[in-house]
Amino acid sequence: MDRYIYYRALVAQATEVQQRVLAMQQQLLLQTRVRCELKRRPVAEGELHTWMEVYHGIAVGFDAALRQAEQQHALATLIVGARHTDDFLNPGEWT
């Protein structure tokens, strides 16, 4: 299963968001072996960018590791509004 997490953050804090999320994802990769990606919409809406974190092949225990990493890297201090999470199954997981 893959996890997609999207949220908004101020354009003025884009460098800080990128640095913190990439550091968090590096930590998660080492801890859980889950492959991570970070994406951002190409055009800001007003003063906000929309960001997307992608986690491929998550397994049992990933949720706890992610919550701990989010807190450790203080992502909530940079996010405007809520973090939205969607999980998607890959074809071999559809049974």
N, C-alpha and C positions, 0 to 999 in steps of 0.2 A: 504494500500500500504506500502511496505517496501522499505527503501532506503539503498543502499550499496555505500560506499565511500572508494576508495582505493588510495594509494599514497605510495611514497618511502621516507625513512628517513635514515640518517646515522646510522650504527650499533652503533657507539660510543655515539649516543644520544638516544639510545633505552629507557633507564630509564626515561629520560626527556619526551620523546614522550608519554610513557605509563602514567606517572603521569599527564601530562597536559590533555590528552584525557580523562582519567578516571574522572578527576575533571570536565571537560566540560560536560561529559555525565551525571554525577551526577546532575549537575546544570540543564541540559535539562530534566532529569527525573522528578525533582521536579517542574520545570516550565511547562512542557507540558504533563507529564505522559506517554511519549513515552519510551518503553523499549529499552535499548541500549546494544550493545555488542562491544567489541574490540577484534580483532584477528590479528595475525601476521603469515606470512609464516614461516615454520620451519627452512628454510635454507636461509641465506643471499645470495644475488647475488653481489659478490665483496664486496664493503663497504656499501651496501644498504640492508635494510629490506623492505619488502612490508607489509603495514599495511592495515587493513580493519575495517572500522566502520560500524556497522549495526544498523538501527533504524526501529523498528517494529511498524506498525500501525500509520504511520504519518498522520497528518490531516492538514487542512487549518491553516496557521499561523506558521507551523513548520519551513518553509524556513527562515523566518525572525529571529526566535529564534536561529536557527542553525548558521546563518551568524553572529549574534551578539555574540554568544558564541565562535565561531571560532576566532573572533577578540579579544574578552576579554582574551582568553587564549593564544593568539599569536601563533597559530599553524603554520601559514605561515612561521615563522622564523625557523621552524624545518623541513619543507618539501622540498625535492629535486624534482623539476619539478612541475607537476600539480596534483591537486586533481581531481579524476575522479568519477563521480556520475552516478549511475544507479538506476532506480526505477523499482520495480516488483510488479504486482498485485497478490493478493492471490486469490484462487479459487472462493470465494464468491463475488469478485470484478470484475469478468470477463465480466459482462453483458454490 
